[in-house]
Amino acid sequence: MKKLPLKVEKRLQLRKQENSLRSLGICSDMVDLSSNDYLGFSSSLAIFRQAERILQDKDVLKNGATGSRLLTGNHKLYGFAEEYLSDFHNADAALIFNSGYDANLGFFGSVPQKGDVILYDELSHASIRDGISLSKAQAYKFRHNDLQDLEEKILRLRKNEETEVYVVTEAVFSMDGDIPDLRALMELSKRLNFLLVIDEAHSTGVIGTRGKGPLQELGLEKEVFARILTFGKALGAHGAAILGSKELEQYLINFSRSFIYTTALPPHSVATIIAAYQHLNSEGAEKVEALSKNIGLFNSQVVKLGLENKFIKSTSAVHSCIIPGNEAVKKVAAKLQKQGFDVKPILSPTVPEGKERLRFCLHSYNTPQEVQSALSLLADLI
Ligand SMILES: Cc1ncc(COP(=O)(O)O)c(C=O)c1O
């Protein structure tokens, strides 16, 4: 095999020196405090069997999609799934993408135009930032959840009435687990006339009635320009959707490159999305309630053990305990793992230097004993 070019090799060496080299591990049978499978749907036999039934009932017995959705890949489960999503999430239209990464690339790479301005929260997910890097619009970050900073930047950066301003944030932040003030953000969007885009990757299935997400809980879903949902987290499946107007859907079908130039999801993936949503509709309330109880228990234990100063405040399923330094956070994670708790260290440069952390993800299926034992052990370790 050919050797790596020198500049590439150097980047790898730097990772090693900074103690942040990544490698692939094998899934463990430890107590799950790290997966995005918030409701346990990924291993639900009921969803698995229902997906099978859907494929049979709809007579879509194929292994692959055979092409892009614009060519031969738009099998009939897509229409069924998108209608279900529009109904469940009270949207005019839903368009399924192959992943959340693709959805963010496809939206930001095609919708904001040259001369427009995009403002994104400084802690926005990499897929949002990568999507923005494909856009010809000018992009600027605003301080995390800081609406005053956002307002000042909009007033300074909007050149004239033709400048469209897009603001993007997350309904639950993937690393900090906190939630922006969506009502205030919506009021600001009306006052300053900007288009709001909300990534709901970590809020769908977690927050609100049957996990419909905080926007629907607040009755604000029709007022945002676009919502990005992903199905690889609480839905336990794969794929994503952009929710918005019928015109936005039509535009994306015509211009979004990550939608057009890729093979569509195979029928069984789309059947799994439908089955997972049906399950959320019928059994979701109970699971979301169980998750919510665990979040409450986790937070009360954090206070009881005097760990509040270490954790970023969160009422979602994601809880981060800041342990600065890659070496230090890896050590604590290894000790927790040794005792059977699968908690992942998040290293810089994934998060800023000094903000390295243990990221706890809570689930409907974690037992109170698991939550309590993991936190007691953490308290002893730090
Ligand atoms: C906020 C956010 N948006 C988008 C994505 C990408 O979603 P997917 O895993 O479906 O590509 C993620 C995944 O981690 C995420 O956390």
The ligand as a Tripos MOL2 file, in Angstrom:
@<TRIPOS>MOLECULE
LIG
   16    16     1     0     0
SMALL
NO_CHARGES

@<TRIPOS>ATOM
      1 C1        -27.8750   18.2510   16.2300 C.3       1 LIG1
      2 C2        -27.6180   17.1910   15.2110 C.ar      1 LIG1
      3 N1        -28.0010   17.3950   13.9410 N.ar      1 LIG1
      4 C3        -27.7860   16.4710   12.9860 C.ar      1 LIG1
      5 C4        -27.1540   15.2860   13.2700 C.ar      1 LIG1
      6 C5        -26.8970   14.2950   12.1840 C.3       1 LIG1
      7 O1        -27.8820   13.3210   12.1790 O.3       1 LIG1
      8 P1        -27.5960   11.8640   11.5520 P.3       1 LIG1
      9 O2        -26.9260   11.0790   12.6200 O.co2     1 LIG1
     10 O3        -28.9400   11.3700   11.1750 O.co2     1 LIG1
     11 O4        -26.7150   12.0870   10.3640 O.co2     1 LIG1
     12 C6        -26.7480   15.0180   14.5780 C.ar      1 LIG1
     13 C7        -26.0660   13.7320   14.8810 C.2       1 LIG1
     14 O5        -25.3770   13.5440   15.8070 O.2       1 LIG1
     15 C8        -26.9820   15.9900   15.5770 C.ar      1 LIG1
     16 O6        -26.5830   15.7880   16.8300 O.3       1 LIG1
@<TRIPOS>BOND
     1     1     2 1
     2     2     3 ar
     3     2    15 ar
     4     3     4 ar
     5     4     5 ar
     6     5     6 1
     7     5    12 ar
     8     6     7 1
     9     7     8 1
    10     8     9 2
    11     8    10 1
    12     8    11 1
    13    12    13 1
    14    12    15 ar
    15    13    14 2
    16    15    16 1
@<TRIPOS>SUBSTRUCTURE
     1 LIG1         1 GROUP 0 **** ****
